[in-house]
Each structure stands twice: as C-alpha cells, then as structure tokens.
Amino acid sequence: MNVGIRTKVLSGLVALEFLYIFYLETIITVSEKTSQVFAIPVEVLKTDTVSLLFQNQGVYNLMIAVILIYTLIISKNKFELLLVTLVYILVVALYGGFTSDISIFFKQGSMPLLATLSLLYDYMKNKGTN
C-alpha cells in the first residue's frame, strides 16, 4: 500500500519530536529547558532516582523515533508499522493525559493523531483504487 507524502512528513515530524524528547530526557536531563518542558524543578531533576528514570525513559523515546525512521526509509510494510507505532504513541499519550495532565495528550499526541488520520486517509484512498 502506498503511503502518501503528507503521512510521511507528519510521521517524520513525530520522529523528530521523539528525538527531541530523548535529547531533553537523556542528554540534557538536568537543565532549565528540561525543567521548563516537564514542569519539574531542576533540583528534583538532579536527584539520582529522577535523573536515572528520565534517562531511561529517554532511551524508550529514542527507540520510537528509530522505529519511525526505519519504517519511513527502509521498511516495505510502511502502513502496518506506522499504524502500530502511531497507535502505541496515542495510547501512551491518552494514558498520560488521564493520569497526569490533559496537556500531555495534546503535547505528545497531537502530531501522532494527525499522522494516524492521514495514514487512514491513505488507506481509504488506496482501497478505493484497488
């Protein structure tokens, strides 16, 4: 199935978002920027436990970006891998929105939602031409 350019661009932006989150959580864990983005005081980020948890979570976000990049550049199963990965991201964003703050859903889930809707549009468009 062909995945449209709009879906590729939106999915690429999702990958960039997750690379940025990795950068915040793993590379500049104890920084004003990370403190600002996650609304956690720098003093808290400096604690060993929180710092380690952030860095670990950052690696998960890096791997999501790697999966998306692999899917967009190499995979022959773009539709299937994009759908599974984007739905995974949306479920996690929904969970964060319900358990912590609704703004998490909008920050983490808006771009993946647009990419998913675009992917489903591509699917319906391809289905109609077959």
C-alpha positions as CSV (number, residue, x, y, z in Angstrom):
1,M,0.0,0.0,0.0
2,N,1.2,3.5,-0.9
3,V,1.7,5.9,2.0
4,G,1.3,9.5,0.9
5,I,3.8,12.3,1.3
6,R,1.6,14.1,3.9
7,T,1.7,10.9,6.0
8,K,5.4,10.6,5.6
9,V,6.0,14.2,6.5
10,L,3.7,14.0,9.6
11,S,5.3,10.8,10.7
12,G,8.8,12.3,10.2
13,L,7.7,15.2,12.4
14,V,6.6,12.7,15.1
15,A,10.1,11.0,14.9
16,L,11.7,14.4,15.3
17,E,9.5,15.1,18.3
18,F,10.6,11.9,19.9
19,L,14.3,12.6,19.2
20,Y,13.8,16.0,20.9
21,I,12.2,14.3,23.9
22,F,15.2,11.9,24.0
23,Y,17.5,14.8,24.0
24,L,15.7,16.5,26.9
25,E,15.4,13.4,29.0
26,T,18.8,11.7,28.3
27,I,21.3,14.3,27.1
28,I,20.3,17.5,29.0
29,T,18.4,15.8,31.8
30,V,19.4,18.4,34.4
31,S,18.7,21.7,32.6
32,E,16.4,24.7,32.7
33,K,14.9,23.6,29.4
34,T,14.0,20.1,30.6
35,S,12.7,21.6,33.8
36,Q,10.5,24.0,31.8
37,V,9.2,21.4,29.4
38,F,8.3,18.9,32.1
39,A,7.4,21.4,34.8
40,I,9.8,19.7,37.3
41,P,12.2,21.9,39.3
42,V,15.9,21.4,38.4
43,E,16.6,20.4,42.0
44,V,14.3,17.4,41.5
45,L,15.9,16.5,38.2
46,K,19.3,16.5,39.9
47,T,18.2,13.7,42.3
48,D,19.8,10.3,41.2
49,T,16.5,8.5,41.0
50,V,14.7,11.0,38.9
51,S,17.7,11.6,36.7
52,L,18.0,7.9,36.1
53,L,14.3,7.4,35.4
54,F,14.4,10.3,32.9
55,Q,17.4,9.0,31.1
56,N,15.9,5.5,30.9
57,Q,12.6,7.0,29.5
58,G,14.6,9.0,27.0
59,V,16.0,5.8,25.5
60,Y,12.5,4.5,25.0
61,N,11.6,7.7,23.2
62,L,14.8,7.4,21.1
63,M,13.7,3.9,20.0
64,I,10.3,5.1,19.0
65,A,12.0,7.6,16.7
66,V,14.3,4.9,15.3
67,I,11.3,2.7,14.6
68,L,9.5,5.5,12.8
69,I,12.7,6.5,10.8
70,Y,13.3,2.8,9.9
71,T,9.7,2.5,8.8
72,L,9.8,5.6,6.6
73,I,13.1,4.9,5.0
74,I,13.6,1.1,4.8
75,S,10.5,-0.9,5.6
76,K,8.4,-2.5,2.9
77,N,5.5,-2.6,5.4
78,K,5.1,1.1,6.0
79,F,1.4,1.1,6.6
80,E,1.4,-1.7,9.1
81,L,4.4,-0.4,11.1
82,L,3.3,3.2,11.1
83,L,-0.2,2.3,12.2
84,V,1.1,0.1,15.1
85,T,3.7,2.7,16.2
86,L,1.4,5.7,16.0
87,V,-1.5,3.9,17.8
88,Y,1.0,2.9,20.5
89,I,2.1,6.6,20.9
90,L,-1.6,7.7,21.1
91,V,-2.4,5.1,23.8
92,V,0.6,6.3,25.9
93,A,-0.4,10.0,25.3
94,L,-4.0,9.2,26.4
95,Y,-2.8,7.4,29.5
96,G,-0.6,10.4,30.3
97,G,-3.4,12.8,29.7
98,F,-5.8,10.8,32.1
99,T,-3.3,10.0,34.8
100,S,-1.2,13.2,34.9
101,D,-2.4,16.3,33.0
102,I,-4.5,16.5,29.8
103,S,-1.9,18.8,28.3
104,I,0.3,15.7,28.0
105,F,-2.1,14.3,25.4
106,F,-2.0,17.5,23.4
107,K,1.8,17.8,23.6
108,Q,2.5,14.2,22.9
109,G,-0.5,13.1,20.9
110,S,-1.5,15.9,18.5
111,M,1.1,15.2,15.8
112,P,0.7,11.4,16.0
113,L,-3.1,11.8,15.8
114,L,-2.7,13.9,12.6
115,A,-0.3,11.3,11.2
116,T,-2.7,8.5,12.0
117,L,-5.6,10.3,10.4
118,S,-3.5,10.9,7.3
119,L,-2.4,7.3,7.2
120,L,-6.1,6.1,7.5
121,Y,-7.0,8.5,4.7
122,D,-4.2,7.0,2.5
123,Y,-5.6,3.5,3.3
124,M,-9.1,4.5,2.3
125,K,-7.8,6.2,-0.9
126,N,-5.8,3.1,-1.8
127,K,-8.7,0.8,-1.0
128,G,-10.9,2.8,-3.4
129,T,-8.4,2.5,-6.3
130,N,-8.0,-1.3,-6.0
